[in-house]
Amino acid sequence: MARKARVTAPPREQEAAILRAAAAEFTEAGVRQANMDAIATTAGVSRSTLYRRFPSKDNLLLALANDTFERGMADLERATEGLAPADAVVEAFTRGATMINEDPLLRRMVLEDSEIRGLTASLSSLFIDMVTERVAGTLREAGAQMPDHALRRAVEIHVRLVISYLEVPSSDESVHTPAGARALAAEFLAPMIH
């Protein structure tokens, strides 16, 4: 395999190239088998550049998880823009379930790779808080009228429910489809938001 030319791009572009290469490597090989040298080569950076930006595989994985989280949240926010609060809940839940099922990296991170989940589990409480705050803010912008504490509590229940469904999938296969996720959210989650 021919070696790619080294990148002499600005640090931000190098970091983006490293994250793209890491996404491909972690998706293909998983955490344990992922090779930092392969990531550097694919990104077109030296090993020293890679390790200067990300001192370990765990640091790189956490940066990738954060980048994936930010992109996913931005997608959910765009998808719910202009919707009423209850409709936004349904759309976000459906879109989130679809993203996790269809995006190979998200699927590996959330459902398949126990090592990734083991590493990110230490951040679960922080993750739940971050998602809760972002979603509650989005729902408030969509017109949710309930008090802040009640909105945050309802959203936290939604987030914890999503995590539970992902970690221990339902035996009801209909819930695994976008239409099933939409029906579940419309019947049980949307009524919690007003």
N, C-alpha and C positions, 0 to 999 in steps of 0.2 A: 504494500500500500504506500503510495507516494506521500511524502510528508508535506503538509500545507506550509505555505510561507508564513513567517512570523508576523503577527499583527503589530503595527506600530501606531495603532489608533489611540485616541485619548482613553484614560482609565475607565470612563463610563461605558464606552463602546467595548472595551476589552471585557469588562464585567458582564455586559449583556451577552457577548459571544461565549463566555465561560458558562453562564447560566443556561444558554441554549444547548451547548454541548453536554452539560451535566444532565439536563432534562432528558436528552436522548440516551445517554449512558445509563442513568438510573432507571429509565423506562425499560430499556433493553436488558440490562444485566442485573438490576436490583442493587440494593445497597452493598451487600457483602461482596459481590463480584465486580462492582463498578471499579474502574481503573482510572486513577487520577492522571496517569500519563496519557491515556487515551483521551481524556477530557481536554487536557492541555493541547494535544495535537489537533484534535477536532476544532478547538477554539482558535487555533493558530497563535497560541501564546507559549512562552517558555514555562517550564516547571516552576522556576523561581517566581515568575509573574503570578502563576496560579496560586502558589502557596503564600505569596505576599498578600494577595486579596483574600484567600480562604486558607487559613493555616492547617485545616484538617478536612477530612471527608465529611465529618459531622457539621463543621461550620458551613461547608458548601451546601450540604443537604438542607440545613435550616434556612440558609439564604434562598435556596430554590423553593422551599415550602412557603416562605414569606412572599416571594415574587408570585408564586402560583396563587396564593391567597388574595393578594392585591388585584391580580388580573381577574380572578373569579368574582370578587366583590364588585369590581368595576363593571363587569358584564351583567351581574344581577341588578345593579343600580340602573344601568341603561335599560335593561329589560322591563323594569318596573316604573320607569319614568312616565308620569302622566296618568298612572292608574290610581284608582281609589284604594284605600288601605287594605280592605279585604281582598280585592283583586290582586294587589301587589304581593300579598302573602302567598296566594295560590301560584302566581307566576314565578316568584322567587323559589318556592319549594320545588315546583316542577322543573324549573331551569337548573337548579342546583343538583337535583337527582339525575337529570339528564347529563349534565356536565361530568359528574363523577362516573356514570356508566359509560360515556362515550369517549372521554379524554383518556388516552392510555396512561399518561403520567399521573393524573388524579386518581384513576382507578387503582394503579399500583400503590400510590401513597396512602389511599384511604382504605382500600379493601384487601389488597393482595400481599403486600410486603410487610411482614410482621416486624422486621427490623426498623423500617421507616416509622411505623406506628409506635414502636417502642421508644424511639428517639423523640418523636414529636409528642408522645403521651405525657412527657414531663412538662410540656407546655400547654396541656389540655385546658387547664383552668384559665390561663391567660388567653388562649385561643377562643374559648367560649365567651369570655368577657369582651374581646375585640369584636367578634362577630355580632354579639348581642348589641353592642353600642352602635355599630355601623347599620345594622338592620333596623334598630329602633329609630335611629336618625332618619333613615330612608322612609320609614312608615310615618314618622312625624311630618316629614316634608310632603308625603302623599295625603296628609289630612287627618291622621289619627288624632282623636280628641281625648283619649283616656289620659289620666295623670301619668307623669313620667315613670314613677315607680311601678305602676301597673303595666305600662307598656313594656318596660325593660323585663319585668318578670314574665309576661306572656311570651316575649321574644326568646328569652332564655329557655323557657319550656320547649319552644319550637326547635331551637338549636340542639338542645339535649335529645329531643325526640329524633331529629335527623341523625345525630351521632349514633344513637341506639339502633336505628334501622340499618345504618351502614355497618356497624360492628357485628350485629346479629341480624342478618337479613330475615325478613318475614317469610314464613312458609307459604303465605298467600302470594303466588306468582303474579297476580294481577297488579299488585302494588309496585312491581319492578318495572312497569311500563310508564312512559310519560302520562298516558291517560289515567292510569291507576294512581300515580302520584298526585295528579291534578285533582282527581275525585276525592282522595284522602284529605288533601289540603283544604278543598272547598267545604267538605262536610265537617271536619273537626278543628282545623287550625284557623281558618278565616273568621269564624264566629268569635274567636277570642280577642280579635282586634276591632276596635271601634273608635 
